[in-house]
Amino acid sequence: MAEIYAKAGVKVVDMDEKVMDEWRAIARDTAWKDFAERSAEAAALLKLAEDVA
């Protein structure tokens, strides 16, 4: 998948577990919070996604 995006001109960056954890912490307080507040269904979908992440 990364190769396909890179060929399309998108910058692709590998993230180790530490960087991924930092990204999740920022996302939870910003984009995820905004998404969850849109509707009960959106909040439920986000909860399911977090449970498998």
N, C-alpha and C positions, 0 to 999 in steps of 0.2 A: 504494500500500500504506500509506504514512504517513497518508493521508487516512482510510482505513478504520479504522486503529487510533485516530486522533485522535477520530473520531466515536464510537468505543466508550469514550472517556474515558481513553485511555492517553496519557501525556505522550510526545510525539515530539520528538526533538532531532536536528538535522542535525549531522553530524560532518565536519570537513575532514580531509585526509590526516594532518596532525600529530596531531590528537586520536585518530583511528582507530589510528595507530601506537602511541600511548600506551595505548589500551585493549587492543590486542593483546598488548603487553608484560605488562600486569597479568594478562590472561586466561591467557596461556601458563603463568604461574607459579602460577595458582590453579585455576580451573575446568577448563582444558584438561589440566593435569597430572592432576587427579583423574579426569577422564574417561578419559584414556589408560591409567591404572593399573587400570581395571576389567577389561579383557580385552585380548587380542591383537587381536581384531576392532575394538574401540573405538579402540585405538592406530592401527591401519591406517586406519580411517575418518578420524580426526583428521589423520593425515599427508596423506591425499589432499586434505582440505579446505584444509590449509595450503598445499599445492602450487598450488592455483588461486586463493588469496586474494592 
